[in-house]
Amino acid sequence: MNTNNLVMDGFENPEAGMTTAEYAVGTVGASGIAGIILWLANQDWFRELFANLFRSIFKI
């Protein structure tokens, strides 16, 4: 039996499948941050803050 194939196939690799879990955690984190940004964007005070900021930057 060739042991190199077992290691390359992930049968004896203790970290096999970790990349999938890391992608899942990253996706959940990115979704949470996107949700917070969307919630902020729907707040009147946040819209006014950015409107005033851009007005002062561009002197409109």
Z-matrix of the N, CA and C atoms (Angstrom, degrees):
N
C 1 1.450
C 2 1.521 1 108.96
N 3 1.308 2 116.21 1 133.23
C 4 1.449 3 121.89 2 -179.18
C 5 1.535 4 109.01 3 -89.08
N 6 1.335 5 116.81 4 114.66
C 7 1.463 6 120.36 5 -176.67
C 8 1.522 7 112.29 6 -75.95
N 9 1.329 8 118.31 7 -20.17
C 10 1.464 9 120.05 8 178.77
C 11 1.522 10 111.10 9 -63.26
N 12 1.333 11 117.18 10 -36.40
C 13 1.458 12 119.88 11 179.42
C 14 1.526 13 111.69 12 -67.05
N 15 1.337 14 116.17 13 -35.15
C 16 1.463 15 119.13 14 179.85
C 17 1.526 16 111.03 15 -65.66
N 18 1.319 17 116.53 16 -42.71
C 19 1.457 18 119.67 17 -179.27
C 20 1.518 19 109.89 18 -69.04
N 21 1.319 20 118.15 19 -40.22
C 22 1.459 21 120.89 20 -178.63
C 23 1.520 22 111.52 21 -70.40
N 24 1.320 23 117.23 22 -29.56
C 25 1.462 24 120.22 23 179.13
C 26 1.523 25 111.88 24 -79.84
N 27 1.326 26 118.24 25 -10.52
C 28 1.450 27 121.33 26 178.13
C 29 1.515 28 114.62 27 90.96
N 30 1.325 29 118.85 28 6.15
C 31 1.457 30 120.28 29 -178.61
C 32 1.516 31 111.88 30 -69.75
N 33 1.312 32 118.56 31 -35.54
C 34 1.461 33 121.22 32 -179.30
C 35 1.523 34 111.59 33 -108.12
N 36 1.286 35 117.60 34 7.06
C 37 1.446 36 121.46 35 -179.68
C 38 1.528 37 109.01 36 -87.72
N 39 1.331 38 118.14 37 114.80
C 40 1.472 39 119.49 38 -177.10
C 41 1.525 40 113.70 39 -66.97
N 42 1.336 41 117.92 40 -17.87
C 43 1.455 42 120.53 41 -179.50
C 44 1.522 43 112.29 42 -102.07
N 45 1.296 44 118.04 43 17.21
C 46 1.464 45 120.79 44 179.22
C 47 1.524 46 109.13 45 -65.26
N 48 1.305 47 116.81 46 130.66
C 49 1.453 48 121.52 47 -179.86
C 50 1.514 49 114.34 48 89.58
N 51 1.309 50 117.87 49 -1.13
C 52 1.461 51 119.98 50 -179.09
C 53 1.528 52 112.00 51 -67.58
N 54 1.315 53 116.91 52 -32.08
C 55 1.459 54 117.58 53 -177.75
C 56 1.527 55 110.61 54 -64.81
N 57 1.316 56 117.62 55 -34.91
C 58 1.463 57 120.64 56 178.25
C 59 1.528 58 110.36 57 -64.49
N 60 1.314 59 116.72 58 -42.71
C 61 1.467 60 120.46 59 179.04
C 62 1.526 61 110.54 60 -65.96
N 63 1.321 62 117.06 61 -38.48
C 64 1.464 63 119.96 62 179.38
C 65 1.523 64 110.90 63 -66.67
N 66 1.328 65 116.88 64 -39.66
C 67 1.467 66 119.45 65 176.31
C 68 1.532 67 110.69 66 -64.01
N 69 1.317 68 117.17 67 -37.79
C 70 1.464 69 120.46 68 179.92
C 71 1.527 70 110.40 69 -64.73
N 72 1.321 71 116.98 70 -43.94
C 73 1.466 72 120.31 71 179.71
C 74 1.531 73 110.07 72 -64.82
N 75 1.324 74 116.82 73 -41.57
C 76 1.462 75 120.48 74 178.19
C 77 1.516 76 112.37 75 -63.72
N 78 1.322 77 116.25 76 -39.56
C 79 1.468 78 120.57 77 179.23
C 80 1.520 79 111.24 78 -66.49
N 81 1.317 80 117.01 79 -42.67
C 82 1.470 81 120.42 80 178.52
C 83 1.526 82 110.16 81 -64.70
N 84 1.324 83 116.62 82 -41.42
C 85 1.463 84 119.80 83 178.54
C 86 1.516 85 112.37 84 -63.85
N 87 1.329 86 116.48 85 -44.42
C 88 1.469 87 120.38 86 179.28
C 89 1.526 88 110.97 87 -65.26
N 90 1.318 89 116.69 88 -37.83
C 91 1.472 90 119.94 89 178.57
C 92 1.524 91 110.85 90 -66.25
N 93 1.309 92 117.01 91 -38.92
C 94 1.462 93 120.70 92 178.37
C 95 1.519 94 111.81 93 -64.25
N 96 1.329 95 116.52 94 -43.84
C 97 1.463 96 120.26 95 178.61
C 98 1.527 97 110.40 96 -65.41
N 99 1.334 98 117.10 97 -40.81
C 100 1.470 99 120.20 98 177.56
C 101 1.520 100 110.97 99 -62.12
N 102 1.323 101 117.33 100 -38.66
C 103 1.462 102 120.98 101 177.63
C 104 1.518 103 112.10 102 -63.65
N 105 1.314 104 116.43 103 -40.88
C 106 1.467 105 120.31 104 178.40
C 107 1.527 106 110.47 105 -65.66
N 108 1.339 107 116.76 106 -41.57
C 109 1.466 108 120.08 107 178.80
C 110 1.527 109 110.81 108 -63.92
N 111 1.317 110 117.24 109 -41.09
C 112 1.466 111 120.20 110 177.70
C 113 1.519 112 111.51 111 -64.87
N 114 1.328 113 116.72 112 -40.29
C 115 1.464 114 120.10 113 178.00
C 116 1.525 115 109.86 114 -63.23
N 117 1.337 116 116.86 115 -43.63
C 118 1.464 117 120.13 116 178.73
C 119 1.524 118 111.14 117 -62.85
N 120 1.331 119 116.96 118 -41.50
C 121 1.458 120 120.87 119 -176.80
C 122 1.527 121 111.57 120 -64.67
N 123 1.310 122 117.67 121 -22.97
C 124 1.464 123 121.02 122 179.29
C 125 1.526 124 112.94 123 -88.55
N 126 1.316 125 117.75 124 -2.90
C 127 1.463 126 121.43 125 179.33
C 128 1.528 127 109.75 126 -86.12
N 129 1.324 128 116.54 127 135.53
C 130 1.464 129 120.98 128 -178.61
C 131 1.524 130 112.06 129 -62.51
N 132 1.328 131 117.09 130 -42.80
C 133 1.457 132 119.97 131 -178.46
C 134 1.517 133 111.60 132 -63.44
N 135 1.317 134 117.47 133 -33.01
C 136 1.466 135 121.42 134 179.49
C 137 1.528 136 110.43 135 -70.79
N 138 1.325 137 115.86 136 -41.26
C 139 1.470 138 119.77 137 177.12
C 140 1.514 139 111.19 138 -63.42
N 141 1.332 140 116.66 139 -42.28
C 142 1.457 141 120.60 140 178.68
C 143 1.527 142 111.47 141 -65.29
N 144 1.304 143 116.58 142 -38.17
C 145 1.462 144 121.21 143 178.01
C 146 1.518 145 110.60 144 -59.78
N 147 1.323 146 116.93 145 -48.67
C 148 1.458 147 120.01 146 -179.13
C 149 1.532 148 111.85 147 -70.54
N 150 1.312 149 116.97 148 -35.92
C 151 1.463 150 119.30 149 177.47
C 152 1.529 151 110.27 150 -62.95
N 153 1.324 152 116.95 151 -45.62
C 154 1.466 153 120.80 152 178.39
C 155 1.524 154 111.57 153 -65.42
N 156 1.316 155 116.62 154 -36.92
C 157 1.453 156 120.60 155 178.45
C 158 1.525 157 111.00 156 -63.39
N 159 1.323 158 117.27 157 -46.93
C 160 1.454 159 120.36 158 179.73
C 161 1.528 160 111.85 159 -69.28
N 162 1.325 161 117.13 160 -34.19
C 163 1.470 162 119.48 161 176.35
C 164 1.523 163 110.90 162 -62.98
N 165 1.325 164 115.60 163 -42.11
C 166 1.463 165 118.90 164 -179.01
C 167 1.531 166 111.32 165 -72.17
N 168 1.305 167 118.03 166 -32.35
C 169 1.459 168 120.72 167 178.83
C 170 1.521 169 110.93 168 -70.24
N 171 1.334 170 115.96 169 -46.78
C 172 1.468 171 120.54 170 -174.61
C 173 1.534 172 113.04 171 -97.31
N 174 1.333 173 117.75 172 -1.53
C 175 1.463 174 123.26 173 178.61
C 176 1.530 175 111.76 174 51.44
N 177 1.318 176 115.67 175 52.08
C 178 1.467 177 121.25 176 -179.46
C 179 1.521 178 109.11 177 -82.74
